[in-house]
Amino acid sequence: MTTQGRLARGVACGAIVALGVVLRLRFVDLPLSRDEGEYAYVAQLLLHGISPYAEAYTLRWPGIYVGYALIEAVFGQTHTAVHLGLIVLNALTVAAVYALARRLAGDVAALSAALAYVVLSLTANFNGFAAYTEHFVVALAVPGLVALHEALVSRRPAWAALGGTLLAGAMLMKQSGVVFLVFGLAWLLLATVEERRPWLAGIGACALGAAAPLVLTAGILVATGVFGRFWLWTMQYGTAYVSLDVPAPSSSLLWGVQAAAPLYGLAGFAALSALWDLQSRRAVAVALPLFGAAALGSAAGFYFRPQYFLLLTPPVAVLAGVGAVAVTRPLRRNTARAAVAVALVAACVASALWLQREFFFRMDPRLLARAAYEYNPFP
């Protein structure tokens, strides 16, 4: 690609990231939800030198508190600061989705996927406007998968180790993030088994890279004297929590899909196009199992909170990008295919924005909080 082409690609990606920032700015003054308040409070204790699980007991793993502590250290210890941090985190994830889709399916699919993710990750029915753990999980998992792709292409164990470290970091943000680490290891194994010789050096490097943050975290918890409490609350209590009576599945998934139905339709078309289109097949062979892994993560314990479905949004965005390219494949000219594909996704995004116009453009943040959280007194 020429320098001019790379510049145009960079400008387009930057514009998509900027769109995500603009759409999220109106939510910075949203009152903290229950979970956000917990994360912010434990992070505040952490900034005062008090270890997690020492004075506040929680079933979450410690990564989310470190993430919140970084946000509070940079932006301040307010609800506005938390949501400013989420804007930065989401912008980085948009760029990571672009990078992953580009490696799997090319530039046009990448721009389409990034644009789709901007709206999918902000879906009202998935509580995408709040800084839930799922945003932090995917912010580490997607770059981790990009690193693993680089490892497979270059055969450099250092990339595999970096990917493992990032994927383990996603798991430290929330236990359900383990599905991305398992997917990453399986991807390395299966991609090299096809060559009749498993890449043991890369798989081992990924495993060692994943072990490093986990061992370091355990060591810190032991050194601060809270490992026993950590095990009690996150493992024993966590196991008991997910074994309680199973509630009815959340209707948020259906509503969330309906709110961005054309994008999910493109993702579904991508899966079908793999039956006859070789270029789609290569991307779908990665993105569709990734969706399956994310679905397992969102259904962990068979508790279906609305924000759990945010784990699905990166693979759906990638599949939507692949679908947009597949739809336009019959067009002969490359420039026409690119323009039509991006325009198609832009139309789908515009449709999602229109269907959720009250949420995106009109509703007062406090009324939005009341609508989202009903009788919880967060405002």
N, C-alpha and C positions, 0 to 999 in steps of 0.2 A: 504494500500500500504506500502511496506517495505521502510526502510530508503534509500536503494540503488535505489529503484524505484523512490522515490521522488527526489533524487539527479539527476538521469538521466533525469527526467522530467524538473527539474530546469535548467540543462545544455542545454537541447534542446531548451527551451524557451529563454534562454540567447543568444544562437547562432542565433535564429531568430531575436531577437532584434538587435544583432550586425550586421546582414545582412542589416537591415533597415538603421542603422547608416552609414555603408559603402556606400550603394547606394546613400545616401543623401549628403555625404561629398563633392562630386564634384559640388554641387549646392550652396555651402555656399557663393561663390563670385558672385552669380547672382545679377544683378542690381535690386533694389526695383521696384515693380510695382506701379501703381497709388495708389491702396488701401493700400499696405504696407507702402508707403510713408506717407499717411495720418495717419495711426495708429501710425507709429513711431514718427511723428511730434507732435501729440497730447500727446503721452506718454512722449515725451521730455518736453513739457510744464508742464505736471503733475509732473514730477520729479523736476521741478523748482517751484512747489507750485501753479501753475495756473490750476484752475479747468477746466475740459472739458466743452465746450459750452460757456466759458467765452470769449475766443479770437478766437477760431476755431469752425466753425459751421458745424455740420455733422448729418446725419440721423441715425448713429449707436448708439446703447446703450453703456453705459460707460464701460462694462466689458472688451471689447477688448483693451481699452486703459490701463486699469489696468494690463492686461496680458502682453502687450507690455512693460509697464513701469517696470514690474518685470524682463523681459528679458534684458532690457537696463541696469537696475541696476546691474544685475549679469554679463552680457557679454560685456556691453559697448554700445555706441550709434552709431553703424555703421550698414551698410547693412549686413556685415558678422555676426555680433552679432545677428541680427534678425534671420538669418537662422540657426545659432547654437542653438538658443532657440527653433526653430521649430524642429530640430533634437531631442532634449530632449523631447519636447512635444509629438512628434510622437512615440518615444520609449515607453513613458508611456502609450500611447493609444494602442500600440501593446500588451503590457502586459495586459491592461484592456480588450481588445478583447479576449485574451487568457482566462482570468478569467471568462468572461461572457459565452463563448462557453463551457468551462469546466463544469460550473454549469448546463448548459442546455443539454449538449450532451456527456460529458466525456473527458478524456485526449487526445485521438487521434483526435477527432474533434477540440479540443482546439488548439493543435499544428498546425493542418491543417488550421484553421481559422486565427491564428496569422500570419502564413506564407503567406496566401492569402492577408491579410490586408497590409502587407509590400508593395506589388506591387500595389494593388488597390488604396491605399492612395497616391501613387506617379504617378498615371496615367498622362501622358503628356497632354492629351486632357481635363483633369479636372483641369489643373494648380496645380497639387498636390505638385509641387516643391516649391511653394510660401506660405508664412505664412498668408493665408486668414483666415477669421473669422471661416469658417467651421471646420478647424483643431482644433480650440479652443473649439467650440461647442461640437464636439464629444469627445474631451479629458476630458470633464466634464460629458457629458451625459452617456457614456459607464460605467465609474465607478459608476455613480448614479444608473444605472440599476443593476449593480452587488450588490450594497448595498440593493436595493429593493428585490433582490432574497434572500439575506441573511435574510432580514426581514421576508419574507414569510416562510422560512425554520425554523428560530429560534423563530418566533413570538415575536421579541423584537422591541418595538417601536423606540428605539434609532437608529436602522439600517434604519428604514423607514424615520426618521427625517433626517439622513445623506443623504439618497438618494434624498429626496426632496430638500435639500440644494444644492446638486451638480447639480440637474436638473434645478433648478432656476438659478444657476450660468451659465449653458449652455445658458439659455434664455437671461441672461444679456450680454453674448458675442455677440449674435445676436438675433433679435426678432423671427426669424424662429425656434430657439431652443425651443420655447414653445411647439412644437409638441412632443418633448420627455417628457416634464413634463406631458402633457395630457395623453400620452401613459402610463407613470409610474403610475399615479393615476388610470387609467382604468385597468391596470394590477393588481394592488392591489385589486381593487373592484371585478373584474371578477373572480380572482383566489380564493377569499374567498366566493363569492356568490355560487360557485360550492358546497361548504360545507353547503349551506343553512343558513349561518350566516356571514354576512359581518364583516370583521375585522375592526370595527370602530376606535379602538385605533390606529391601524397602519395607516389607511387612514388619520385620524386626525393628527397624528405625521408627516406624509409626507407633508400634507398641511401646517402645522405650520413651518416645516423645510424649505419649499419652500418660505413661506412668509417672513422669517427672513432676507435673503439677499436683497429681494425686498424692504422691509420697511427700512432697513438700508441704501440702496442706495438712496431711496427717501429722507430720512432724511439728508443725506450728501449733496445732491443737493439743498435742501431747505436751509440748514445751510450756504452753500457757495453762495447762492443767484442766482443760475443758473437754478432752477427748471423750471421757465417759459420758458427759452430758450430751455432747454431740451425737454419740451413738444411741443414747436413750431416746432423744427427741426426733432425730432424723431417720433412724433405722427401726428401732423397736416401736416407737409411737407411730412413725410413718407407715410401717407395715400394718399395724392395727387400724389405722385410719382408713387405708384403702380396702380393708377387709370388712368394713361396715356394710350395712344393707345398701345395695346399689340403687341410687336414685334414677328417676326416669331420664333418658337422654335429653340433652338440651335442645330446644328448638332453634337455638342461635345458629347452628350450622346451616339449617335450611334457610333461615332468614338471611344469613350472610351470603350464601350462594345466590339467593334470589336478587340481592342488592347489586351483585356484579355478575349476573348470569351470562352475559356475552363473553366475558373473560374466561369463565369456567367452561363455556361452550368451546372456545378456541383450544383450551387445554385438553378437553375431551377429543376434539378433532385431531389434535397432535397424536394422541395415543392410537387413534384409529389409522391415521396416515402411515404409521410405522408398518402397516400390513403391506403397503405397495410402494412406499417411498424410502429408498435406501438412506438418503441424507437425514430424513426424520428419524429413521430407525436407530441410527447411531446415538442421537441425542436422547430419544425416548428410552433407550435401553439403560440409560443412567437416571434420567429424570423421573421415570415412572416408579422404579424401585425406591428412589428417594422419597417420592410421595407416600409410598407404602410405609416406609420407616417413620415418616413424620406422622402418618395416621396412627401408627402404634403409639407414638409418643403422646399424641393428643388424647388418646383413649386410656392412658395409664391409670390403672385402678378403676376404670369404667366410671370415673367421675367426669362429667362433661361441663366444665365451666366455659363460658364464652371465649375467654382469652386463650384457652388451650388450643383452639383451632388456628391461632396465629402461626403455629408450627407448620401448617400446611401451605402457607402463602408463598414461601420461596419456590418450592417445586411447582406449584400451580402457575406462578409467574413465568418460570422457565418454559413450562409446557405451553403456556399461552403464546410466548414468543415463537416457539417451534411451530405451533399451529398456524400462526399468522403467515409465516414463511411458506408452510406447506400449502395453504390456500392459494397463494399467489404463484406457486411453482409453474403452472401452465403458461404464464406470461413469458414472452421470449426475451425481452430486454432486462438486463440486471437492474438498471436504474428504475424502470417501471415497477419491477417486483419489489424493490426496496421501498419506493414511495407508497405503493398500495398497501404493503404489509404494515408499515408504521401508521399510515392513515387509518387502517382497519382497527388497529389496537387503540389508537387515539379516539376513534369513534366509540369503542367499547368502554374506554375510560370515561369519556364524556357522558355516556349513558349511566354509568355507575354514579358519577357525580350528580347527575340530574335526579336519579332515583333517591339519592340521599341528600338532596339539596338543603333540607331543613337542618340536617346535622352538619354539613360542611360549611354552610354559608349564613344561616339565619339564626339558629337557636342560641340563646344566651348560654355561656358555659355552665352556669349554675343550674339552669333548667335542664341542660343536657345531662349533668350529673344526676339530677333527680330522676330523669327519664331512664338513665342507664342503671342506676342503683336503687331505684324505687324508695323504699322506706328507710334505707340506711342513712343516717344523719351526717353524711360527709360534708355537705355545705354548711 
